[in-house]
Amino acid sequence: MKNKHLSKHKVKNKSLDNKSQQTEDSISVLQIEKKPSFPFKYQVLIVFFFAFLLNADTLRYGYVLDDGLMITENKFTLKGFAGIKDIMSHDQFTGLSGKETNNLYSGGRYRPMSQVVFAIEYQLFGLNPFVGHFVNLLLYGLLSVMIFLLLQKMFISEKMQEWFLTVPFIAVILFIAHPIHTEVVANIKSGDEILCMLGGIAVVYFSILYFDKNNILYLVYSFVLFLFAILSKESAITFMGIVPLTLFFFRKTKLKDHIIVLVPLVASAAIYFFIRLKVFGFITNTVQSTELNHNPFMHATTAERYATILLTWGKYLQLLIFPHPLTHDYYPKQIPIINWGNIEAIVPTLIYAALLGFSLIYLKKKNIYAYGILFFLFTFSIISNLVFDLGLFMNERLIFTSSLGFAIVLAYFLQTGIKRFFANEQTHRNILLTCLIIILTGYSVKTISRNSAWKDGYSLFMTDVKTSVNSGRCNVIAGYVLMDKAKKDSVKTEKLEIYKEAESYLIKGLSINPNNIGGWASLGEVDIYLENYQQSILAYKNVLAISPKNANALSNLVYVLSRLNDQKKFPEAQHLCELMIHEQPDNTGYQLALAEIYRNMNKLDSAFIILENTKKSKPNDVDVYNRLAEYYGKYKNNLSKAIEYLEAAYKINPENSATIENMGIVYGMVGNYDKSIEFFKKAIAKSPDKSPLYYNLAQTYRMKKDFKKADEITAQANALKH
């Protein structure tokens, strides 16, 4: 099919420049003023509603995955309108941790625009995932319409096609239905990808309008929209290459035309980088995380790093062509580290070299396939790990924008490329429709089925762990969500089975990445529920090895210690307590617990040594004196020594309830009933609802032969019990 190129200066609305010829694989670019058989506004509505309805089942879903980081647990988002200032002036994770985090991740994370949207949603509707999903669907529909409008400006057949068989319509429908987009649409947090691409596509659209109509207002729009795009996500910077690329392919341009349309984009980028510099103190950084999940190449050589990167490039192409299986998790070691002797590095290298070579060869001929390839390569470059270290191997959401290049190539091939093999126009039409229906049906079915995985965290991780079988992170979180489910299950036998399944996932995940502190903590908790106390201790030892004095680990070990004592497993309890003392040697509670263990093991001398040594190191700790008094009185029958320690404790803190009550008991035992009564009354004044104190006081009155008073106090105690 022959097509014609149009000149901006010679073509206004109707006339075509018949002298300007293009190759067979090119398309003329300005619309022919001819009323379509099907009104264009209805085509736009079809595009919007197809995007919306195809993903409408997500409206029933909740918050999942990174929604917690940006929405449900982010303090800035949860301030609503009041948090917008903080959002604009901090790294996007600062609102989660409460600390400056701009040096934690390579390049920093300054993407305030989507979080501003989340804050507005929270201000107006509270924590409402329906609203978040609804807004995502609206944005996806709007983006699809914007892509359709841009493609209409770029492509038009010399001979009018049926509206649903034109390259713009086929390309946008293929883009909408592609299953690789499910994470972006179904995960509310990934609205930043939609906003970024929406702003970028709009910039290209208005740049073309400026060229066609020479209205400076369109440059103003480009300036504002590009700033909007880049504030949504840094990857919008690649549209500074897409704008001149598109003008070169679809308009007859001069160098000055490209310079003019780039001026507002350069201005927007300058403002963005100025803001970023003010917020972070740097434009970019070279921070390398010490956590494998955020630095997957940390153990790879330079050669292995780039070989593995090429493997991921091949994986991206495979998912574009055949989007199965899909997963949100490509963390170590789901993507293996490989070297250049591996064919999975060699084949992608050859393919990408061929794609780049083809596009450069056919660049001057303005070949449409070359445009689609270059659109893909331009937008892919920033997320490829080749130029910037992303801190992860790959992710399906990252190729969201780049997939439009693939959709353009596929649409153009279906509409034009296969025509070479069929001389008959009707045959070509039927083949085109058949191929399109098959592809769209497959895409749509896969998109709907994949969306269902995003219902909630349990559904997502239990689905994706079957695909990301070698991901340490996915296995660990699958174990965590199973543990969470088991806690809520009321049937004991089912709880045990779920806990056992959780344990198996956690063990597998930790075998892949043994430095996952959250995984060890979860395994420790699961083993507590399964009463595998020794395994639990080992898990928490690993937590403490990674994070010394970890409060959560030590707290759970205290519980394990109590269970071992209850089961009279005193040697195991002793070893555990010594471990805890090693972690926190100044913790008096651990010292007292160890003394009690020795006492239970009939090692009283060892118990007294522990307590006396603790008293020396903690001379003002009332609990130590109380315990010494108890041991001297109960186990050595040395009441004078017990009184000595209690009086010392009382001098340190005359308000300590345990000390006051113990003094009442000991003074009664030595026959000093007046002192005993004095302290029991003080104890009752502090705890007037504690009936045993009344009984002890009554017994003391009986020892004094004051039976009337004893009966009165006993009546008070009985009244409290009822």
Backbone hydrogen bonds, N-H to C=O, Kabsch-Sander energy under -0.5 kcal/mol:
donor,donor_aa,acceptor,acceptor_aa,energy
5,H,20,S,-1.2
11,V,7,S,-2.0
12,K,10,K,-0.6
18,N,16,L,-1.2
20,S,17,D,-0.9
21,Q,19,K,-0.7
22,Q,3,N,-1.3
23,T,365,K,-0.6
26,S,23,T,-1.9
33,E,13,N,-0.7
34,K,32,I,-2.2
42,Y,39,P,-0.8
43,Q,39,P,-1.3
44,V,40,F,-2.3
45,L,41,K,-1.8
46,I,42,Y,-2.3
47,V,43,Q,-2.2
48,F,44,V,-2.4
49,F,45,L,-2.9
50,F,46,I,-2.2
51,A,47,V,-1.9
52,F,48,F,-2.2
53,L,49,F,-3.1
54,L,50,F,-2.0
55,N,51,A,-0.7
55,N,52,F,-0.6
56,A,53,L,-1.2
58,T,55,N,-1.9
59,L,56,A,-1.9
60,R,57,D,-1.5
61,Y,58,T,-1.7
62,G,455,K,-2.1
67,D,64,V,-1.8
68,G,65,L,-1.2
70,M,66,D,-1.6
71,I,67,D,-2.5
72,T,67,D,-1.1
73,E,68,G,-1.9
74,N,71,I,-0.9
75,K,73,E,-0.7
75,K,95,G,-3.4
78,L,74,N,-2.3
79,K,76,F,-1.3
80,G,77,T,-1.9
82,A,79,K,-1.3
83,G,80,G,-1.5
84,I,81,F,-1.4
87,I,83,G,-2.5
88,M,84,I,-2.4
89,S,85,K,-0.9
90,H,87,I,-0.8
92,Q,109,R,-2.7
94,T,91,D,-1.5
96,L,93,F,-1.2
97,S,93,F,-1.9
98,G,94,T,-2.9
104,L,101,T,-2.2
105,Y,101,T,-0.5
108,G,105,Y,-1.9
111,R,109,R,-0.7
113,M,231,L,-1.8
115,Q,111,R,-0.7
116,V,112,P,-2.3
117,V,113,M,-1.8
118,F,114,S,-2.1
119,A,115,Q,-2.4
120,I,116,V,-2.3
121,E,117,V,-2.4
122,Y,118,F,-2.4
123,Q,119,A,-2.5
124,L,120,I,-2.1
125,F,121,E,-2.9
126,G,122,Y,-2.3
128,N,126,G,-1.4
131,V,128,N,-0.7
132,G,128,N,-1.6
133,H,129,P,-2.7
134,F,130,F,-2.5
135,V,131,V,-2.7
136,N,132,G,-1.9
137,L,133,H,-2.3
138,L,134,F,-2.4
139,L,135,V,-2.7
140,Y,136,N,-2.4
141,G,137,L,-2.6
142,L,138,L,-2.7
143,L,139,L,-2.8
144,S,140,Y,-2.2
145,V,141,G,-2.1
146,M,142,L,-2.4
147,I,143,L,-2.6
148,F,144,S,-2.2
149,L,145,V,-2.6
150,L,146,M,-2.2
151,L,147,I,-2.8
152,Q,148,F,-2.0
153,K,149,L,-1.4
154,M,150,L,-1.6
155,F,151,L,-3.4
156,I,28,S,-1.3
160,M,158,E,-0.5
165,L,162,E,-2.5
166,T,163,W,-0.9
170,I,166,T,-2.5
171,A,167,V,-2.9
172,V,168,P,-2.2
173,I,169,F,-2.1
174,L,170,I,-2.4
175,F,171,A,-2.4
176,I,172,V,-2.6
177,A,173,I,-2.2
178,H,174,L,-1.2
178,H,175,F,-0.5
181,H,178,H,-1.8
182,T,179,P,-1.9
185,V,181,H,-2.1
186,A,182,T,-3.3
187,N,183,E,-1.8
188,I,186,A,-0.7
190,S,187,N,-1.4
191,G,188,I,-1.9
192,D,189,K,-1.3
193,E,190,S,-1.4
194,I,190,S,-1.0
195,L,191,G,-2.7
196,C,192,D,-2.1
197,M,193,E,-2.3
198,L,194,I,-2.9
199,G,195,L,-2.4
200,G,196,C,-2.2
201,I,197,M,-3.1
202,A,198,L,-2.0
203,V,199,G,-1.8
204,V,200,G,-1.8
205,Y,201,I,-2.3
206,F,202,A,-2.6
207,S,203,V,-1.9
208,I,204,V,-1.9
209,L,205,Y,-2.1
210,Y,206,F,-2.3
211,F,207,S,-1.9
212,D,208,I,-2.5
213,K,209,L,-2.8
214,N,210,Y,-2.9
216,I,214,N,-0.6
218,Y,215,N,-1.8
219,L,216,I,-0.9
220,V,216,I,-1.4
221,Y,217,L,-2.1
222,S,218,Y,-2.0
223,F,219,L,-2.3
224,V,220,V,-2.3
225,L,221,Y,-2.9
226,F,222,S,-2.3
227,L,223,F,-1.7
228,F,224,V,-2.2
229,A,225,L,-2.4
230,I,226,F,-2.6
231,L,227,L,-1.8
232,S,228,F,-0.8
232,S,229,A,-0.6
233,K,229,A,-1.9
236,A,233,K,-1.8
237,I,234,E,-2.2
238,T,235,S,-1.6
239,F,236,A,-2.1
240,M,237,I,-1.8
241,G,238,T,-1.8
242,I,238,T,-1.4
243,V,239,F,-2.2
245,L,241,G,-1.7
246,T,242,I,-2.7
247,L,243,V,-2.2
248,F,244,P,-2.4
249,F,245,L,-1.9
250,F,246,T,-2.4
251,R,247,L,-1.7
252,K,6,L,-0.7
253,T,251,R,-1.0
257,D,254,K,-0.8
258,H,254,K,-1.4
259,I,255,L,-2.0
260,I,256,K,-2.4
261,V,257,D,-2.0
262,L,258,H,-1.5
263,V,259,I,-1.3
266,V,262,L,-2.7
267,A,263,V,-2.2
268,S,264,P,-2.2
269,A,265,L,-2.7
270,A,266,V,-2.3
271,I,267,A,-2.0
272,Y,268,S,-2.5
273,F,269,A,-2.7
274,F,270,A,-2.0
275,I,271,I,-2.6
276,R,272,Y,-2.8
277,L,273,F,-2.2
278,K,274,F,-2.1
279,V,275,I,-2.4
280,F,276,R,-3.2
281,G,276,R,-0.6
281,G,277,L,-1.8
282,F,276,R,-0.5
289,S,287,V,-0.5
292,L,290,T,-0.5
294,H,291,E,-1.6
295,N,291,E,-0.8
295,N,292,L,-0.8
298,M,295,N,-2.0
300,A,297,F,-1.8
305,R,301,T,-2.8
306,Y,302,T,-2.0
307,A,303,A,-2.0
308,T,304,E,-2.6
309,I,305,R,-2.2
310,L,306,Y,-2.0
311,L,307,A,-1.6
312,T,308,T,-2.0
313,W,309,I,-1.8
314,G,310,L,-2.1
315,K,311,L,-2.0
316,Y,312,T,-2.4
317,L,313,W,-2.0
318,Q,314,G,-2.4
319,L,315,K,-2.3
320,L,316,Y,-1.9
321,I,317,L,-2.3
322,F,318,Q,-3.5
324,H,322,F,-2.6
330,Y,328,H,-0.6
334,Q,331,Y,-3.1
338,I,336,P,-0.5
342,N,339,N,-1.8
345,A,342,N,-1.8
346,I,342,N,-1.6
347,V,343,I,-2.7
349,T,345,A,-1.3
350,L,346,I,-2.2
351,I,347,V,-2.5
352,Y,348,P,-2.9
353,A,349,T,-2.1
354,A,350,L,-2.3
355,L,351,I,-2.6
356,L,352,Y,-2.6
357,G,353,A,-2.6
358,F,354,A,-2.8
359,S,355,L,-2.4
360,L,356,L,-2.1
361,I,357,G,-2.4
362,Y,358,F,-2.3
363,L,360,L,-0.8
366,K,363,L,-1.5
367,N,362,Y,-1.8
368,I,25,D,-1.7
371,Y,367,N,-1.9
372,G,368,I,-2.6
373,I,369,Y,-2.4
374,L,370,A,-2.6
375,F,371,Y,-2.9
376,F,372,G,-2.1
377,L,373,I,-2.9
378,F,374,L,-3.0
379,T,375,F,-2.1
380,F,376,F,-2.2
381,S,377,L,-1.7
382,I,378,F,-0.6
383,I,380,F,-1.2
384,S,381,S,-0.9
387,V,381,S,-0.7
390,L,388,F,-0.7
398,L,395,N,-1.1
399,I,395,N,-0.5
399,I,396,E,-1.1
400,F,397,R,-1.5
403,S,399,I,-1.9
404,L,401,T,-1.7
405,G,402,S,-1.4
406,F,402,S,-0.9
407,A,403,S,-2.3
408,I,404,L,-2.4
409,V,405,G,-2.1
410,L,406,F,-2.7
411,A,407,A,-2.6
412,Y,408,I,-2.6
413,F,409,V,-2.2
414,L,410,L,-2.4
415,Q,411,A,-2.5
416,T,412,Y,-2.6
417,G,412,Y,-1.4
418,I,413,F,-2.3
419,K,416,T,-0.8
420,R,417,G,-1.2
421,F,418,I,-1.4
422,F,419,K,-1.5
428,H,424,N,-2.2
429,R,425,E,-2.4
430,N,426,Q,-2.4
431,I,427,T,-2.6
432,L,428,H,-2.9
433,L,429,R,-2.6
434,T,430,N,-2.5
435,C,431,I,-2.7
436,L,432,L,-2.7
437,I,433,L,-2.7
438,I,434,T,-2.4
439,I,435,C,-2.7
440,L,436,L,-2.8
441,T,437,I,-2.4
442,G,438,I,-2.4
443,Y,439,I,-2.9
444,S,440,L,-2.9
445,V,441,T,-2.6
446,K,442,G,-2.2
447,T,443,Y,-2.8
448,I,444,S,-2.6
449,S,445,V,-2.4
450,R,446,K,-2.7
451,N,447,T,-2.5
452,S,448,I,-1.1
453,A,450,R,-1.4
454,W,451,N,-1.9
455,K,452,S,-1.3
460,L,456,D,-2.5
461,F,457,G,-2.5
462,M,458,Y,-2.4
463,T,459,S,-1.3
464,D,460,L,-2.8
465,V,461,F,-2.0
466,K,463,T,-0.9
467,T,464,D,-1.1
468,S,464,D,-3.9
469,V,467,T,-1.7
471,S,468,S,-1.6
472,G,332,P,-2.2
472,G,470,N,-0.7
473,R,332,P,-0.7
475,N,471,S,-2.1
476,V,472,G,-2.1
477,I,473,R,-2.6
478,A,474,C,-2.3
479,G,475,N,-2.0
480,Y,476,V,-2.0
481,V,477,I,-2.8
482,L,478,A,-1.9
483,M,479,G,-2.2
484,D,480,Y,-2.4
485,K,481,V,-2.0
486,A,482,L,-2.6
487,K,483,M,-1.9
488,K,484,D,-0.9
488,K,485,K,-0.6
489,D,485,K,-0.8
489,D,486,A,-0.7
492,K,490,S,-0.6
495,K,491,V,-2.5
496,L,492,K,-2.2
497,E,493,T,-1.6
498,I,494,E,-2.4
499,Y,495,K,-2.7
500,K,496,L,-2.2
501,E,497,E,-2.1
502,A,498,I,-2.6
503,E,499,Y,-2.5
504,S,500,K,-1.9
505,Y,501,E,-1.9
506,L,502,A,-2.4
507,I,503,E,-2.6
508,K,504,S,-2.0
509,G,505,Y,-2.8
510,L,506,L,-2.4
511,S,507,I,-1.5
512,I,508,K,-1.2
513,N,509,G,-2.3
516,N,513,N,-1.3
517,I,515,N,-1.2
520,W,516,N,-1.9
521,A,517,I,-2.1
522,S,518,G,-2.3
523,L,519,G,-2.5
524,G,520,W,-2.5
525,E,521,A,-1.9
526,V,522,S,-2.7
527,D,523,L,-2.5
528,I,524,G,-1.3
529,Y,525,E,-1.8
530,L,526,V,-2.0
531,E,528,I,-1.2
532,N,527,D,-2.9
533,Y,531,E,-1.3
536,S,532,N,-2.2
537,I,533,Y,-2.4
538,L,534,Q,-2.1
539,A,535,Q,-2.2
540,Y,536,S,-2.4
541,K,537,I,-2.0
542,N,538,L,-1.7
543,V,539,A,-1.6
544,L,540,Y,-2.5
545,A,541,K,-1.8
546,I,542,N,-1.5
547,S,543,V,-3.4
550,N,547,S,-1.3
554,L,550,N,-2.3
555,S,551,A,-2.4
556,N,552,N,-2.1
557,L,553,A,-2.1
558,V,554,L,-1.7
559,Y,555,S,-1.3
560,V,556,N,-2.1
561,L,557,L,-2.6
562,S,558,V,-2.0
563,R,559,Y,-2.1
564,L,560,V,-2.5
565,N,561,L,-2.2
566,D,562,S,-2.4
567,Q,563,R,-1.9
568,K,565,N,-1.6
569,K,564,L,-3.0
570,F,568,K,-1.3
573,A,569,K,-2.1
574,Q,570,F,-2.7
575,H,571,P,-2.1
576,L,572,E,-2.1
577,C,573,A,-2.7
578,E,574,Q,-2.4
579,L,575,H,-1.8
580,M,576,L,-2.2
581,I,577,C,-2.3
582,H,578,E,-2.0
583,E,579,L,-1.6
584,Q,580,M,-2.4
587,N,584,Q,-2.0
588,T,586,D,-0.9
591,Q,587,N,-1.3
592,L,588,T,-2.6
593,A,589,G,-2.2
594,L,590,Y,-2.3
595,A,591,Q,-2.2
596,E,592,L,-2.1
597,I,593,A,-2.0
598,Y,594,L,-2.4
599,R,595,A,-2.3
600,N,596,E,-2.4
601,M,597,I,-1.6
602,N,599,R,-1.6
603,K,598,Y,-3.4
604,L,602,N,-0.6
607,A,603,K,-1.9
608,F,604,L,-2.8
609,I,605,D,-2.3
610,I,606,S,-2.3
611,L,607,A,-2.2
612,E,608,F,-2.9
613,N,609,I,-2.5
614,T,610,I,-2.1
615,K,611,L,-2.3
616,K,612,E,-1.7
617,S,613,N,-1.9
618,K,614,T,-2.5
621,D,618,K,-1.8
622,V,620,N,-0.8
624,V,621,D,-0.6
625,Y,621,D,-1.3
626,N,622,V,-2.5
627,R,623,D,-2.2
628,L,624,V,-2.4
629,A,625,Y,-2.6
630,E,626,N,-2.3
631,Y,627,R,-2.5
632,Y,628,L,-2.8
633,G,629,A,-2.4
634,K,630,E,-2.9
635,Y,631,Y,-2.4
636,K,631,Y,-0.9
636,K,632,Y,-0.6
638,N,632,Y,-3.0
639,L,637,N,-1.0
642,A,638,N,-1.8
643,I,639,L,-2.7
644,E,640,S,-2.0
645,Y,641,K,-2.1
646,L,642,A,-2.3
647,E,643,I,-2.9
648,A,644,E,-1.7
649,A,645,Y,-2.2
650,Y,646,L,-2.8
651,K,647,E,-2.0
652,I,648,A,-1.7
653,N,649,A,-2.6
656,N,653,N,-1.5
657,S,655,E,-0.5
660,I,656,N,-2.1
661,E,657,S,-2.5
662,N,658,A,-2.5
663,M,659,T,-2.3
664,G,660,I,-1.8
665,I,661,E,-1.8
666,V,662,N,-2.9
667,Y,663,M,-2.4
668,G,664,G,-1.3
669,M,665,I,-1.8
670,V,666,V,-1.8
671,G,668,G,-1.0
672,N,667,Y,-2.1
673,Y,671,G,-1.7
676,S,672,N,-2.2
677,I,673,Y,-3.1
678,E,674,D,-2.5
679,F,675,K,-2.2
680,F,676,S,-2.3
681,K,677,I,-2.3
682,K,678,E,-1.5
683,A,679,F,-2.4
684,I,680,F,-2.4
685,A,681,K,-2.2
686,K,682,K,-1.5
687,S,683,A,-2.0
690,K,687,S,-1.7
691,S,689,D,-1.0
693,L,690,K,-1.1
694,Y,690,K,-0.8
694,Y,691,S,-0.7
695,Y,691,S,-1.9
696,N,692,P,-2.4
697,L,693,L,-2.3
698,A,694,Y,-2.9
699,Q,695,Y,-2.5
700,T,696,N,-1.8
701,Y,697,L,-1.9
702,R,698,A,-2.0
703,M,699,Q,-2.0
704,K,700,T,-1.2
705,K,702,R,-1.8
706,D,701,Y,-2.7
707,F,705,K,-1.4
710,A,706,D,-2.0
711,D,707,F,-2.6
712,E,708,K,-2.0
713,I,709,K,-2.4
714,T,710,A,-2.3
715,A,711,D,-2.2
716,Q,712,E,-1.8
717,A,713,I,-2.1
718,N,714,T,-2.7
719,A,715,A,-2.3
720,L,716,Q,-1.8
721,K,717,A,-1.6
722,H,718,N,-1.2
